[in-house]
Amino acid sequence: MYKRAYTLLLLILALLQTACGPLDAPAPTYAEFLETHRDNYPACMDVYMNRELMAQATPKSPIHICLEQQRGRLYVNGAVAADWPVSTGKEGHGTPTGTFPILEKKKKHNSSVWGTIVDRNDICVVESADSRRDRVPPGGSFLGAKMHNWQRLTGSGVGIHTGPVRCNQRVSHGCIRTPGFVAEALFNITQVGVSKVTISRAPEKQWPGAPQTETSTAH
């Protein structure tokens, strides 16, 4: 019985190795990531992370958000440690550009401005509510949108947080929506008053770019 189980385990490992390559194969480099996505970058939902560089990240590691590409990038020792899709401010709620210090961090945060309004029976009556404008019916309540891994960048309420990202689309009210596991990784690296986030329209100068992507919309 044990011999059969051992033989089956060896077979499974062999199949995995055949299908996925060597089990100890190195992770792709950033250049390889860009090359793999040369036909759809930046408009893709894939995330790049270099574990070795991420482990070396400090609160002073630069974070860049590119509005044109709808991508965020974290740099460590001058190299891209992470590259991920974001969704920034839609028309009328544009995300500001510039370099911003992180002013506040909250692991679990709910917006005091944006959310939904429900009636006394917890039935949604206003789906995309603005607490400054929309009225709450008698017995109802305002439910602030969840913005976990919240990192405030401006006094007006713009920040980075976990939120639904739509591929290459600007859909927020000004904030930088980020996939949950990336937002959490950034939250664990940054420090209030030390970390800074630069938001620009075009890609940052140090972005290495993708080889053989002259026709890409990223350039």
Residue frames as qw, qx, qy, qz and C-alpha x, y, z in Angstrom:
[[0.000, 0.884, 0.467, 0.000, 0.00, 0.00, 0.00],
 [0.290, -0.833, 0.098, 0.461, 2.74, 2.44, 1.01],
 [0.458, -0.165, 0.589, 0.645, 4.78, 1.48, -2.06],
 [0.267, 0.609, 0.645, 0.378, 1.83, 2.28, -4.34],
 [0.113, -0.948, -0.252, 0.158, 1.29, 5.63, -2.62],
 [0.411, -0.628, 0.323, 0.577, 4.97, 6.50, -2.98],
 [0.422, 0.138, 0.673, 0.591, 4.93, 5.53, -6.65],
 [0.134, 0.807, 0.546, 0.181, 1.82, 7.67, -7.20],
 [0.251, -0.893, -0.031, 0.372, 3.50, 10.66, -5.52],
 [0.435, -0.354, 0.509, 0.653, 6.55, 10.31, -7.77],
 [0.331, 0.444, 0.694, 0.460, 4.28, 10.17, -10.81],
 [0.012, -0.924, -0.379, 0.046, 2.43, 13.33, -9.76],
 [0.338, -0.765, 0.199, 0.511, 5.70, 15.19, -9.19],
 [0.446, -0.058, 0.639, 0.624, 6.98, 14.06, -12.58],
 [0.229, 0.680, 0.625, 0.308, 3.80, 15.28, -14.29],
 [0.150, -0.943, -0.176, 0.238, 4.02, 18.64, -12.52],
 [0.417, -0.558, 0.391, 0.601, 7.63, 19.04, -13.53],
 [0.401, 0.222, 0.692, 0.558, 6.80, 18.20, -17.14],
 [0.103, 0.804, 0.550, 0.202, 3.84, 20.59, -17.28],
 [0.188, -0.976, -0.100, 0.046, 5.33, 23.50, -15.38],
 [0.433, 0.716, -0.419, 0.353, 9.05, 23.11, -15.93],
 [0.533, 0.087, -0.671, 0.507, 11.63, 22.44, -13.19],
 [0.470, -0.737, -0.486, 0.014, 10.17, 22.82, -9.70],
 [0.500, -0.609, -0.076, 0.611, 13.14, 24.99, -8.70],
 [0.448, 0.521, 0.330, 0.647, 13.00, 27.16, -11.82],
 [0.222, -0.233, -0.228, 0.919, 13.83, 30.83, -11.07],
 [0.236, 0.765, 0.488, -0.348, 11.05, 33.41, -11.16],
 [0.524, 0.630, 0.302, 0.487, 10.91, 35.54, -14.32],
 [0.343, -0.209, -0.091, 0.911, 12.85, 38.79, -14.34],
 [0.238, 0.675, 0.298, -0.632, 11.08, 42.08, -14.90],
 [0.178, 0.463, -0.547, -0.674, 12.42, 42.23, -18.46],
 [0.036, -0.078, -0.971, -0.224, 10.97, 38.76, -19.06],
 [0.165, 0.549, 0.693, -0.436, 7.64, 39.85, -17.56],
 [0.254, 0.660, -0.044, -0.706, 7.47, 42.81, -19.93],
 [0.125, 0.304, -0.785, -0.525, 8.52, 40.67, -22.88],
 [0.099, 0.269, 0.957, -0.046, 5.80, 38.16, -22.06],
 [0.158, 0.731, 0.578, -0.328, 3.24, 40.97, -22.06],
 [0.217, -0.242, 0.316, 0.891, 4.60, 43.01, -24.94],
 [0.062, -0.329, -0.690, -0.641, 1.30, 42.69, -26.83],
 [0.365, -0.699, -0.554, -0.267, -1.00, 43.69, -23.95],
 [0.471, -0.477, -0.328, 0.665, 1.05, 45.74, -21.48],
 [0.052, -0.183, 0.686, -0.702, 0.02, 47.95, -19.76],
 [0.658, -0.101, -0.041, -0.745, -3.59, 46.90, -20.33],
 [0.670, -0.038, -0.741, -0.033, -3.39, 43.62, -18.44],
 [0.651, -0.660, 0.003, -0.375, -4.33, 42.51, -14.95],
 [0.884, -0.013, -0.340, 0.322, -1.14, 40.57, -14.25],
 [0.381, -0.901, 0.195, -0.071, 1.05, 41.53, -11.30],
 [0.717, 0.392, -0.435, 0.378, 4.84, 41.29, -11.19],
 [0.529, -0.803, 0.216, -0.168, 6.63, 40.82, -7.88],
 [0.608, 0.433, -0.586, 0.315, 10.28, 40.04, -7.22],
 [0.765, -0.580, -0.280, -0.007, 10.38, 38.35, -3.81],
 [0.714, -0.093, -0.182, 0.670, 14.06, 39.06, -3.25],
 [0.154, 0.364, 0.028, 0.918, 13.67, 42.77, -3.93],
 [0.499, -0.643, -0.306, -0.494, 10.40, 42.96, -1.96],
 [0.788, -0.448, -0.324, 0.271, 12.24, 41.56, 1.06],
 [0.535, -0.043, -0.090, 0.839, 14.75, 44.44, 0.76],
 [0.023, -0.704, -0.334, -0.627, 12.12, 47.18, 0.45],
 [0.296, -0.260, -0.493, 0.776, 12.18, 49.97, 3.04],
 [0.094, 0.794, 0.486, -0.354, 9.81, 52.87, 3.82],
 [0.009, -0.709, 0.239, 0.663, 12.01, 55.01, 1.55],
 [0.382, 0.091, 0.796, 0.462, 11.57, 52.75, -1.48],
 [0.234, 0.240, -0.160, -0.929, 9.94, 54.89, -4.22],
 [0.392, 0.442, 0.802, -0.083, 6.37, 54.17, -5.30],
 [0.092, 0.226, -0.357, -0.902, 5.20, 55.46, -8.68],
 [0.472, 0.510, 0.683, -0.226, 1.70, 55.57, -10.13],
 [0.088, -0.126, 0.528, 0.835, 1.38, 56.17, -13.88],
 [0.489, 0.436, 0.388, -0.649, -2.02, 57.53, -14.91],
 [0.478, 0.493, -0.468, -0.556, -1.42, 56.98, -18.61],
 [0.369, 0.209, -0.900, -0.100, -0.63, 53.30, -18.12],
 [0.762, -0.410, -0.002, -0.502, -2.89, 52.74, -15.10],
 [0.855, 0.014, -0.446, 0.265, -0.01, 50.88, -13.45],
 [0.434, -0.859, 0.239, -0.130, 1.81, 51.20, -10.15],
 [0.802, 0.314, -0.399, 0.314, 5.46, 50.33, -9.57],
 [0.611, -0.775, 0.157, 0.046, 7.64, 49.93, -6.49],
 [0.596, 0.642, -0.403, 0.265, 11.39, 50.41, -6.88],
 [0.766, -0.610, 0.166, 0.116, 14.07, 48.84, -4.70],
 [0.552, -0.448, 0.451, 0.539, 17.73, 49.69, -5.27],
 [0.156, 0.505, -0.405, -0.746, 16.77, 51.22, -8.61],
 [0.123, -0.005, -0.915, -0.385, 15.05, 48.09, -9.91],
 [0.622, -0.214, -0.194, -0.728, 11.34, 47.34, -10.28],
 [0.118, -0.133, 0.914, -0.365, 10.32, 45.15, -7.34],
 [0.301, 0.455, 0.807, -0.225, 6.60, 45.18, -8.15],
 [0.165, 0.080, -0.402, -0.897, 4.37, 46.26, -11.04],
 [0.149, 0.391, 0.881, -0.222, 0.59, 46.09, -10.74],
 [0.016, -0.517, -0.537, -0.667, -2.63, 47.40, -12.35],
 [0.029, -0.327, -0.506, 0.798, -4.51, 50.27, -10.70],
 [0.059, 0.698, 0.586, 0.407, -7.73, 52.16, -11.27],
 [0.236, -0.164, -0.245, 0.926, -7.50, 55.88, -10.60],
 [0.212, 0.501, 0.405, -0.735, -9.94, 58.80, -10.72],
 [0.388, 0.536, 0.685, 0.305, -12.61, 58.96, -13.39],
 [0.158, 0.453, 0.249, 0.841, -13.64, 62.11, -15.26],
 [0.376, -0.731, -0.160, -0.547, -14.66, 64.81, -12.83],
 [0.748, -0.645, 0.145, -0.057, -12.74, 63.11, -10.01],
 [0.695, 0.576, -0.364, 0.230, -9.23, 63.10, -11.44],
 [0.825, -0.415, -0.108, 0.369, -6.32, 61.77, -9.37],
 [0.001, -0.977, 0.188, 0.097, -3.87, 64.63, -8.68],
 [0.828, 0.353, -0.212, 0.380, -0.28, 64.46, -9.92],
 [0.077, -0.826, 0.390, -0.399, 2.84, 65.21, -7.91],
 [0.526, 0.126, -0.763, 0.353, 4.82, 63.64, -5.08],
 [0.571, -0.593, -0.050, -0.566, 2.87, 63.02, -1.89],
 [0.038, 0.312, -0.845, 0.433, 3.97, 61.84, 1.56],
 [0.499, -0.376, -0.766, -0.149, 1.86, 59.22, 3.26],
 [0.209, -0.493, 0.217, -0.816, -0.12, 61.13, 5.88],
 [0.646, -0.216, 0.466, -0.564, -2.13, 58.35, 7.52],
 [0.373, 0.150, -0.890, -0.213, -2.45, 54.56, 7.49],
 [0.645, -0.121, 0.459, -0.599, -5.38, 52.41, 8.58],
 [0.147, -0.099, 0.969, 0.170, -5.57, 48.66, 8.08],
 [0.068, 0.544, 0.826, 0.132, -9.38, 48.74, 8.02],
 [0.013, 0.291, 0.066, -0.954, -10.95, 51.94, 6.81],
 [0.257, 0.630, 0.724, 0.114, -14.36, 53.02, 5.56],
 [0.183, 0.316, 0.220, 0.905, -14.94, 56.16, 3.54],
 [0.018, 0.493, 0.550, -0.674, -16.85, 58.94, 5.25],
 [0.261, 0.447, -0.174, -0.838, -17.85, 60.40, 1.88],
 [0.528, 0.246, -0.604, -0.544, -18.42, 57.60, -0.65],
 [0.200, -0.036, 0.945, -0.255, -20.58, 54.52, -0.12],
 [0.262, -0.352, -0.764, -0.473, -24.18, 53.34, -0.27],
 [0.358, -0.140, 0.357, -0.851, -27.38, 54.39, 1.46],
 [0.263, -0.228, -0.929, -0.124, -29.84, 51.78, 2.72],
 [0.475, -0.498, -0.149, -0.710, -33.35, 52.19, 4.12],
 [0.535, -0.449, 0.502, -0.511, -34.65, 50.89, 7.45],
 [0.961, 0.040, 0.204, -0.181, -34.97, 47.42, 5.90],
 [0.500, -0.488, 0.582, 0.415, -31.33, 47.44, 4.76],
 [0.661, 0.538, 0.471, 0.228, -32.39, 47.75, 1.13],
 [0.402, -0.192, 0.225, 0.867, -30.03, 49.86, -0.96],
 [0.275, 0.842, 0.428, -0.181, -31.68, 53.08, -2.14],
 [0.269, 0.922, -0.259, -0.101, -28.58, 54.94, -3.39],
 [0.967, 0.070, -0.014, 0.245, -25.83, 52.74, -4.80],
 [0.597, 0.225, -0.092, 0.765, -23.10, 55.32, -5.39],
 [0.279, -0.895, -0.346, -0.038, -23.81, 57.76, -2.59],
 [0.345, 0.414, -0.251, 0.804, -22.07, 60.96, -1.61],
 [0.391, -0.533, -0.647, 0.381, -22.68, 61.59, 2.09],
 [0.151, -0.279, -0.093, 0.944, -22.28, 65.34, 1.54],
 [0.277, 0.065, -0.375, -0.882, -25.12, 65.43, -0.98],
 [0.518, -0.204, -0.735, -0.387, -27.42, 62.41, -0.71],
 [0.497, -0.411, 0.312, -0.697, -30.00, 62.18, 2.06],
 [0.141, 0.022, -0.977, 0.158, -30.45, 59.19, 4.30],
 [0.508, -0.431, -0.457, -0.589, -34.15, 58.20, 4.66],
 [0.539, -0.522, 0.358, -0.555, -35.68, 57.96, 8.16],
 [0.895, -0.234, 0.346, -0.157, -34.41, 54.81, 9.85],
 [0.865, 0.459, -0.089, 0.181, -31.84, 54.24, 7.12],
 [0.577, -0.683, 0.260, 0.364, -28.06, 54.59, 7.19],
 [0.457, 0.805, -0.368, -0.084, -25.01, 55.50, 5.17],
 [0.922, -0.219, 0.246, 0.205, -22.49, 52.66, 4.65],
 [0.033, 0.851, -0.426, -0.304, -19.04, 53.96, 3.82],
 [0.844, 0.438, -0.307, -0.039, -17.15, 52.13, 1.09],
 [0.854, -0.430, 0.174, 0.236, -14.51, 49.73, 2.38],
 [0.441, 0.821, -0.316, 0.176, -10.99, 51.00, 1.78],
 [0.866, -0.459, 0.112, 0.161, -8.77, 48.50, 3.58],
 [0.724, -0.070, 0.154, 0.669, -4.99, 48.98, 3.65],
 [0.142, 0.948, 0.246, 0.142, -5.76, 52.70, 3.49],
 [0.574, -0.241, 0.016, 0.782, -2.85, 55.10, 2.96],
 [0.146, 0.929, 0.299, -0.160, -3.85, 58.77, 2.79],
 [0.610, 0.168, 0.195, 0.749, -1.92, 61.00, 0.39],
 [0.044, 0.402, 0.129, 0.906, -3.88, 64.27, 0.49],
 [0.122, 0.117, 0.568, -0.806, -5.95, 66.21, 2.97],
 [0.558, 0.143, -0.151, -0.804, -8.89, 66.01, 0.56],
 [0.807, -0.051, 0.470, -0.355, -9.06, 62.24, 0.94],
 [0.765, 0.509, -0.369, -0.144, -7.08, 60.80, -1.97],
 [0.458, -0.564, 0.681, -0.085, -5.13, 57.69, -1.09],
 [0.430, 0.262, -0.834, -0.225, -4.05, 54.17, -2.02],
 [0.579, -0.158, 0.609, -0.518, -6.26, 51.32, -0.85],
 [0.235, 0.096, 0.956, 0.151, -7.60, 47.87, -1.65],
 [0.495, 0.477, 0.226, -0.690, -10.37, 48.17, -4.20],
 [0.761, 0.389, 0.516, 0.063, -11.82, 46.68, -7.37],
 [0.123, -0.537, 0.464, 0.694, -9.54, 47.33, -10.33],
 [0.740, 0.570, 0.332, -0.133, -10.86, 47.39, -13.90],
 [0.725, 0.001, 0.367, 0.582, -8.27, 46.74, -16.55],
 [0.337, 0.101, 0.274, 0.895, -6.83, 50.04, -17.80],
 [0.148, -0.712, -0.498, -0.473, -9.91, 51.99, -16.64],
 [0.089, 0.152, -0.399, 0.900, -10.23, 55.05, -14.41],
 [0.441, -0.489, -0.658, -0.365, -13.24, 54.39, -12.24],
 [0.446, -0.408, -0.585, 0.541, -12.54, 55.75, -8.75],
 [0.085, -0.954, -0.277, -0.074, -13.41, 59.07, -7.12],
 [0.096, 0.917, -0.333, 0.196, -9.74, 60.05, -7.13],
 [0.645, -0.544, 0.534, -0.039, -8.15, 57.29, -5.05],
 [0.348, 0.503, -0.760, -0.218, -5.74, 54.69, -6.37],
 [0.918, -0.120, 0.184, -0.330, -7.48, 51.33, -6.25],
 [0.170, 0.568, -0.805, -0.015, -5.04, 48.46, -5.92],
 [0.784, -0.074, -0.595, -0.162, -5.38, 44.65, -5.84],
 [0.703, -0.676, -0.017, -0.221, -5.70, 43.47, -2.24],
 [0.901, -0.247, -0.002, 0.358, -2.49, 41.50, -1.85],
 [0.512, 0.429, -0.014, 0.744, -0.46, 44.31, -3.42],
 [0.246, -0.778, -0.021, -0.578, -2.13, 46.96, -1.25],
 [0.817, -0.577, -0.016, -0.014, -1.33, 44.85, 1.81],
 [0.825, 0.051, -0.019, 0.562, 2.31, 44.40, 0.75],
 [0.243, 0.602, -0.012, 0.761, 2.72, 48.15, 0.29],
 [0.519, -0.756, -0.069, -0.392, 0.97, 48.82, 3.60],
 [0.887, -0.416, -0.025, 0.201, 3.50, 46.58, 5.37],
 [0.694, 0.208, 0.018, 0.690, 6.44, 48.44, 3.80],
 [0.126, 0.680, 0.093, 0.716, 5.52, 52.11, 4.08],
 [0.411, -0.415, -0.520, 0.624, 5.73, 54.47, 7.04],
 [0.007, 0.932, 0.355, 0.065, 3.80, 57.65, 7.75],
 [0.176, -0.954, 0.145, 0.195, 5.91, 60.75, 7.20],
 [0.441, -0.485, 0.636, 0.409, 8.72, 58.78, 5.52],
 [0.474, 0.233, 0.769, 0.359, 7.26, 57.07, 2.46],
 [0.247, 0.531, -0.082, -0.807, 6.34, 59.04, -0.64],
 [0.576, 0.407, 0.698, 0.128, 4.21, 58.27, -3.67],
 [0.014, 0.400, -0.330, -0.855, 4.78, 59.99, -7.00],
 [0.541, 0.549, 0.628, -0.107, 1.80, 60.21, -9.35],
 [0.044, -0.450, 0.414, 0.790, 2.53, 61.21, -12.95],
 [0.716, 0.483, 0.058, -0.501, 0.69, 61.21, -16.25],
 [0.707, 0.527, -0.466, -0.068, 3.50, 59.61, -18.26],
 [0.927, -0.179, -0.247, 0.220, 5.77, 56.77, -17.10],
 [0.449, -0.844, 0.209, 0.204, 8.53, 57.75, -14.69],
 [0.348, 0.800, -0.474, -0.120, 11.98, 58.34, -16.22],
 [0.198, -0.492, 0.845, -0.069, 13.58, 55.35, -14.53],
 [0.849, 0.168, 0.394, -0.310, 11.01, 52.87, -15.86],
 [0.373, -0.346, 0.734, 0.450, 13.06, 50.45, -17.97],
 [0.599, 0.436, -0.197, -0.642, 10.25, 49.80, -20.44],
 [0.874, 0.078, 0.474, -0.069, 9.63, 46.68, -22.45],
 [0.232, -0.370, 0.676, 0.594, 12.04, 45.44, -25.13],
 [0.032, 0.125, 0.809, 0.573, 10.64, 45.35, -28.67],
 [0.051, 0.660, 0.717, -0.218, 7.49, 47.30, -27.76],
 [0.151, -0.079, 0.180, 0.969, 7.85, 50.34, -30.00],
 [0.282, -0.330, -0.537, -0.724, 4.18, 50.09, -30.99],
 [0.337, -0.436, -0.775, 0.310, 2.94, 49.57, -27.43],
 [0.170, -0.835, -0.304, -0.425, 0.49, 52.09, -26.02],
 [0.658, -0.644, -0.156, 0.358, 2.85, 52.35, -23.05],
 [0.515, -0.244, 0.211, 0.794, 5.29, 54.41, -25.15]]
